Amino acid sequence: MTSRCPRLLHESLLLAAERRPDRTAVITADERIDYRDLHDRALRLARGLHARGVRRGDRVAILLENSVATVVSVYGTLLAGAAFVVVHPQTKADKLAYLLNDAEAAALIADGHLAQVVADATVDVPSLRTVLLRGETRTPVPEARPLDRFLDEHPPEPVASGVLPIDLAALIYTSGSTGRPKGVMLSHQNMVFTQGSLVEYLRLGADDRILNVLPLAFDYGLYQMIMAVHLGATLVLESSFAFPARVVQRVQEERVTVFPGVPTVFATLVSMHRQAPLSMPSVRRFTNTAAHLPDDHVPVLQTMSPGALVFKMYGLTECKRVAYLEPERVLDKPSSVGRAIPGTEAFVLDDDLQPVPPGRAGTLWVRGPHVMMGYWKLPDATDHMLKPGRYPGERMLCTHDLFRTDDDGFLYFLGRTDDIIKSRGEKVAPVEVENALATIPGVKEVAVVGVPDDLLGEAVRAYVVLDRGHEMNERTFRREAMARLENFQVPRDVVFLTDLPKTDSGKVRKKSLLQPPPLAEPWRSP
């Protein structure tokens, strides 16, 4: 019997199937599924995994493109009592092998067209007992079973898993930009609390139609699915944002009401709109995270979708979301990421763990039920992030990000501790410079880094992507920068690029920017 108030993450699916069985749950380019069918398939998968020996606490890896099968796999894994590990489908064989062995995965569910990657990665994974492949495959994988046939072979009957709210629900691996990926451990109660807090401050309801163009391996994309199922709402699932015009068309056709994105997604929309006006009248919410949304993008988005609310947010995988800015404050607090999400606390402390006054930089700390259990099998890394809290027995999350507050208690992201540029004896926060440079007409995207300099210690360098058809040289850019920044913040170097290197989640890979030599001549957009 399911509690009216979900205690386990998958109980939201059971309730949605009970209350709204005919409501469309997921829409993709080639498939639609209602909650009755989604529940049926998830139960079949759970029963099959259980028959193959998957038990409470085991890990099931999911290597699928954004699809109905991915949603089925997540909830089928949870119903079996196991924890899911969603892996980006572009992951190479060596990294996949590492993830499977690190997670000690008992099962792997993958797309058939990735069979060669699966075959190469699973040569030596002692924990792996079951491999399921979706769709056709040209490469044989030893003992792999077709996913569709596997579902047909098992009845849609519940599994008595014995799972408790404190049990592991998911391992979400970080990008690994500073080394091997780390598995962030999230319990059912972590994720159940978080889904409730998110839908509360985003003001979402069962009638919403939530778009997702982000990988489900990225926690921002994953939670679009989780929120939709929690609400019994509809998820409009795109494979990616590679074809933005097609995504806009889908938004219009499917009457999408919630459009989540990262700055690169919105920068593309704004650039398209300036070329030829876009109209998405059904959208009532734009949500942004991963990096700062330039201030001048907000009115453009609201022109595309009149009356839409724009939410600026900040978070990290270790607690999903930290803060959000109420859309009514985007004009008077444009550079802020707001305040802590409902049911949590976030505050800025100095090196002695004392509160810093408004305007001064310090490290952001977080308290709440959303804070991770720790890193999978990495006690030292866990201790680096989770510290003794204010009260006995409590551990707080140290983000190691630099923030300041204003007199009203609103939070402002300044950068990672190791991102701060020390130039001419001054500390330069790259995000503050980026925010200012993004307001220069014709600038589509910008990333700021520090580079060694014998005289300055570090010099500020800006990498700039221009809007299509816009021309600018370094001299013009620096003149615009000087009108917006203090002298020590103005970039010494300006490098024009056609694109910025990014992670799968849309974050700029700043370390990659420093590898190739800068272009000798200013670039002009075609």
Secondary structure by P-SEA (a helix, b strand, c coil): cccccccccaaaaaaaaaccccccccccccccccaaaaaaaaaaaaaaaaaacccccbbbbbbccccaaaaaaaaaaaaacbbbbbccccccaaaaaaaaaaacccbbbbbccaaaaaaaaacccccccbbbbcccccccccccccaaaaaaaccccccccccccccccbbbbcccccccbbbbbbcaaaaaaaaaaaaaaacccccbbbbbccccccaaaaaaaaaaaaacbbbbcccccccaaaaaaaaaaacccbbbbcaaaaaaaaaaaaabbbbcccccbbbbccccccccaaaaaaaacccbbbbbbccccccccccccccccccccccccccccccccccccccccccccccbbbbbbbbcccccccccccaaaaaacccccccccbbbbbccccccccccbbbbbccccccccccccccccaaaaaaaaaacccccbbbbbbbbbccccbbbbbbbbbcccccccaaaaaaaaaacccccccccbbbbbccccccccccccccccccccccccccccc
